[in-house]
Amino acid sequence: MDQQESIERLSARISGRVQGVGYRHFTRMRAQELDLDGWVRNERDESVSLVAEGPRYRLEALIQQLRSGPPGARVADVSIQWSKATGEFTGFTVRH
C-alpha cells in the first residue's frame, strides 16, 4: 500500500454560517461520493463537527469541499486534526 492509500482519520470543526443551510447533508453526500466513513453533526456553538476515515487523498478532497460548503453557507474556518483510523464506522451519517 503506498502513502496515497493509507487510511487515516480526519477530525474537523467548521465555523461560520454553517447551520440551517444544509451543510450536514452536503457533507454527507460529498463524503459518500468519496467513499468515506464517519459522521457529521451540528454543535451548540453553531459550528459543525465531523469525523471521517479513508484514504488521505480522499479526505483532502473532502476538506476542499468543506471550505466552500453548499449554497447559502459562509465558511469562516475549517480546523483539522489528523490521527490514525480506528475502522469503527460503516458508511457516513448525519448525527443529531
Backbone torsions as a table, in degrees:
resi	resn	phi	psi	omega
1	MET	NA	125.9	178.8
2	ASP	-84.5	171.6	-176.0
3	GLN	-57.6	-36.1	-177.9
4	GLN	-63.5	-25.9	-176.6
5	GLU	-98.8	0.4	-179.3
6	SER	-65.0	136.9	-178.1
7	ILE	-86.6	127.1	-178.1
8	GLU	-131.3	172.4	176.8
9	ARG	-116.3	130.1	174.5
10	LEU	-109.4	127.0	169.9
11	SER	-114.2	129.7	-176.8
12	ALA	-136.9	150.3	174.7
13	ARG	-128.5	123.8	-176.9
14	ILE	-112.9	127.8	179.4
15	SER	-120.6	162.6	-176.3
16	GLY	125.3	-152.0	175.1
17	ARG	-90.2	85.9	-173.3
18	VAL	-125.9	2.9	173.9
19	GLN	-113.2	144.0	-179.8
20	GLY	80.0	11.8	-179.4
21	VAL	-125.8	13.1	179.4
22	GLY	79.8	20.0	-175.6
23	TYR	-64.0	-43.1	-179.1
24	ARG	-62.5	-43.9	-178.7
25	HIS	-70.3	-36.3	173.0
26	PHE	-57.9	-46.9	-179.0
27	THR	-63.7	-44.0	179.4
28	ARG	-60.4	-45.2	-179.5
29	MET	-63.1	-43.5	179.4
30	ARG	-65.0	-42.3	179.5
31	ALA	-63.6	-40.8	178.7
32	GLN	-66.2	-39.6	177.4
33	GLU	-61.4	-32.7	-180.0
34	LEU	-88.8	2.4	179.7
35	ASP	58.6	46.4	177.6
36	LEU	-103.0	156.2	177.0
37	ASP	-112.1	149.5	176.5
38	GLY	147.0	-149.5	-176.6
39	TRP	-155.2	163.7	175.2
40	VAL	-139.4	145.8	178.4
41	ARG	-154.9	155.8	172.8
42	ASN	-77.9	146.5	175.8
43	GLU	-110.9	160.3	-178.0
44	ARG	-63.4	-26.6	-179.3
45	ASP	-84.9	14.4	178.6
46	GLU	73.7	11.7	172.2
47	SER	-91.7	177.2	175.6
48	VAL	-125.7	135.9	177.1
49	SER	-114.7	150.9	173.4
50	LEU	-150.0	154.7	171.1
51	VAL	-130.1	128.4	180.0
52	ALA	-136.8	144.5	177.2
53	GLU	-126.6	143.1	178.1
54	GLY	163.0	-171.1	177.7
55	PRO	-62.0	140.1	-175.8
56	ARG	-55.2	-41.5	-178.1
57	TYR	-63.9	-32.3	176.3
58	ARG	-73.8	-38.2	176.4
59	LEU	-63.4	-39.2	178.0
60	GLU	-66.1	-34.6	175.5
61	ALA	-65.5	-38.6	176.8
62	LEU	-63.2	-42.0	179.4
63	ILE	-56.8	-41.4	179.1
64	GLN	-61.6	-39.2	177.5
65	GLN	-67.6	-38.8	-179.1
66	LEU	-63.3	-32.7	-178.1
67	ARG	-67.8	-24.1	178.5
68	SER	-100.6	-46.1	-179.6
69	GLY	72.5	-176.4	-179.5
70	PRO	-78.1	168.6	174.4
71	PRO	-56.4	138.2	-179.1
72	GLY	97.3	-21.3	178.1
73	ALA	-81.9	147.3	171.6
74	ARG	-129.6	100.0	-176.7
75	VAL	-82.2	121.5	178.5
76	ALA	-91.0	-38.2	-175.8
77	ASP	-156.7	144.4	171.4
78	VAL	-125.3	107.6	177.2
79	SER	-97.7	134.3	-174.7
80	ILE	-127.9	151.3	173.3
81	GLN	-135.7	140.1	177.2
82	TRP	-107.6	142.9	173.9
83	SER	-153.7	-179.4	179.5
84	LYS	-75.6	139.9	176.9
85	ALA	-68.7	146.8	177.9
86	THR	-105.3	-19.3	-178.3
87	GLY	73.8	16.3	-174.8
88	GLU	-80.5	-11.0	-174.9
89	PHE	-104.9	149.4	172.1
90	THR	-127.3	112.1	-177.2
91	GLY	80.7	-176.9	-179.3
92	PHE	-127.9	125.1	-173.2
93	THR	-125.3	160.4	170.6
94	VAL	-95.1	124.0	176.7
95	ARG	-98.0	147.8	-179.4
96	HIS	-114.2	NA	NA
